[in-house]
Amino acid sequence: MTIPFKTIRARAEKRKGGPKALQKLLPPKPEAKALAKLGDDRILAEMTKRVFSAGFAWSVIENKWPGFEKAFLGFKPGPLTLQPDEFWDTLMKDTRIVRNGAKIMSVRANASFVREIASEHGSFGKFLLKWPSSDQAGLLDLLAKRGSRLGGNTGQMMLRFLGWDGFVTSKDMVACLRDAGLDIAETVTSKRDLAKVQAQFNASAEETGLPYVQLSRICAMSAGENYGTETLARFVDGEE
């Protein structure tokens, strides 16, 4: 990339009404202690919410979420991994949830995934705490390989909502990097492009001292549709 991050920030500030206005739109710096304290059931719940939200109206998933919690036994990985095939077959007809067979079965697989990671590191939250933001690409690769349906944007959004400090390759964020001279595709899907994005954010973090989540949001707000403050305030915290 050929321009410093301060230039990107200046553009975002101009679009959003100045430094103070932009600062109000930034997410808080993630708290490491909060991440470490997350129960494995909450990790699995967030995984499930992101998987079911992918390609679907988020509002529908949010409205049905109490039913998801009951249907999936509070997302406790241990009990879920012990359930027989009949339990999962019944969920295919359960009107409390969205009846997507592949996504329902991803919960079964991810319950085992969470248990495996927790047994290796004490808890899934502690595992995430130890993983550096400077290697988000590596973490996303692990999620895609060992988890179920956690690749691409789904994994990124899961990390964002859990409170892990990382970037999201949204349309506007990628447009910002491309405009700044980074040679990546309009939609970042390849490991090559993701590695370039990672390297750029590592450099920007070094330059500014800002957390990755704020760098990502500033970049997104410097390009694309210039949403008004009221519209931005209605966005879900994890969106860019």
N, C-alpha and C positions, 0 to 999 in steps of 0.2 A: 504494500500500500504506500502511496506516495505522499500522503498528507498526515500531519499529526492529529491526535484525537482532539486536541483543543479546538481545531478548526471545525470538526464535527459537532462538538459541544456548542460552539458559537452559533452554528446554523440552527441547532435545536432550540437554543435560547431565543433566537430571533423569531422562530416560528411559534414559540409558546408564550411570548410576552416578556422575556427577560430572564435573568439568572434565578431570581427568587421564584418566579412562576414555574420554571422548569423543575427546580428543586422540590417543589410541592408535589410534582407528578411522579417522582422517583420512588420506587419501593425501598423499604428500609433495608439496611445491611443485614443479611441473614445471621441468626444467632446460633452459634455452634452448639451451645449447651442445650438449646431447645431441640435441635436435630438429634442429639445423642439420647435424649429422653423419650423420643417417639417410640411407642410400643409397636411391636411387629404387626399387630392387628391393624394399626393405623397406616402402616406402610402398605400392607396388602389392600386396605380399603382404597387408598389413593391410587395405587396401581390399577385397581379395578375401575375406579371412576374415570381415569384417563383412557383406559382401553375402551370402555363403553361410550365415552364421549367422542372418540375419534370418528369422524364422518357422520356424526349425529348431533342433533340439537342439544346443547349443554343444558338448557332449561328443563328439558324432558327428564334427563338423568337426575338433575338436582331435585325435581319434584317427586320423583319415584325413589329417591335415595333411602328414606326410612324403610321402605320395603326391601331394598337391596340388603340393608344391614340385618334385617330379620332373616331373609331368605338364605344369606350366606353366613349365618351363625355368628354375627358380629365380626366376621373376618379374622377369627382366631385361627392361625395357620395349623396348629396341632390338630384340633378337632376336624378341620376341613380335610386334611390329608388322610384321615381315618375313615371318611365317609365312603360307602360302597357305591358301585355304579348306579344303583337304583336311586340314590339321593340326587345324583346329577341328572339322571333321566327325568326325574320329577320336576326339576328346575326348568326344563325345556318347556313346560306347560304352566309355569308359575306366573300369574298376571301381576305379581308385585314387582317384577323386574322386566327389563327388555329381553325378550326371548330370542336371543341370537346364540345359536348353538356353539359356534366357534369361540365367541367371547366368554360364554359361560364356562367352557372347558379351559379357557386360559386362566381362570381363577384357580382351578384345581392345580394346574401346572405351576402357577406363581405362588401358591401356598407352599408347595414343596421347595421352590426356589428361595423363598424368604426363610424357611426353616434351615435350609442348607447354609445360607449366608450367616444367619444368626448363630448357628452352631460353630461356625468358623471364627466369628468376630465378637460374640457376646450378644449382639443384636444387629438388626439391619441398619438402624440409625447410627450405631457406633461405626459400622463399616463405611457408611457414607461420610461420616465425620472425618475419617482417616484419608479419604480419597481427595487429592488436591484438585482445585478448580483448574489448574494449569494442564490437567489431563482429562478434561471432560470427554474428549473424543474416545479415550480408552474406556471410560466408565460406560459410555453409550454403547460401545462395542460389546462390553460384558453383559449389559442389560439385554441387548438383542440376541446374544448367543445363549445365555443361561435362563433368561426369562421368556415369557410367552407374549407375543404381540407388543413388546416394549421397545421396538426399534423406532428410528426416525424421530419425528416430532412428538410422538406419544411419550417416549422416554424423557425427552427434554422437558415436556410439560409436567410430567410426574415429578421430576427433580425440582422444578420451579415451585410447584405447589407444596412439596414437602419442606421447602425452605433451604434447599441446597444452593450454594452460590454458583450459578452457571448462566450461560447464554441460551437464547432461543432463536433458532434460525427462521424467524418469521419473514414474510414477504418484504416488509419495510426494512427490517434489519439487514437482510441480504442486499436490498437495493442500495442501502447506505454504503455497505462495503464495496459493492461493485462500482458505485459512483466515485468512491475514493480511490479506485484503481486496483482493487483486489480481483485477480483473475479467477472468478468462480461462476458457476452456472446460476441462472435465475432462481432455481430451486436446488438447494444443497442436499444431495442424496449420496454422493460418492464419498468414500473415505479420503480421497485426495482433496476434495473441496472442504470437507470438514476439518482436515488437518490444517488447511490454510486459514480457515476461520479461527481455529484454536490458536494458531501462532499469532494471528493479529490481535486477538483479545489478550493473549499473554503479554504482548508488547504494550498494548494500551493500559493494562493493569500496572505494568512496570512504570509507564510514563505518568500515570495519574494517581495511583494508589487507591483507586475506586474499586469496589467489589464488582464482580463480573455481571451480576444482575442489574446493576445501575448502568454499567457500560452498554449492556445490551439494550436497555430501555432508551437511553440517550440516543444511541445509534438509530433505533427504530423511529424515534420522534423527529429525527433530522431529515427523514425522507418519506416519500409516499403521501398518502392522504393526511392532510393536516387537520386532524380531529380537534374540535373545540374542547375546552376544559370540562364542560358538563358531560360530553360524550365519553371522554376519557375516564371521568369519575365513575361512570356506569360500567366500565369494563371490569371483568373479573381480574383480580390481582395478577394472575399468571399470564394474561394476554399481553401481546406486544402490539 
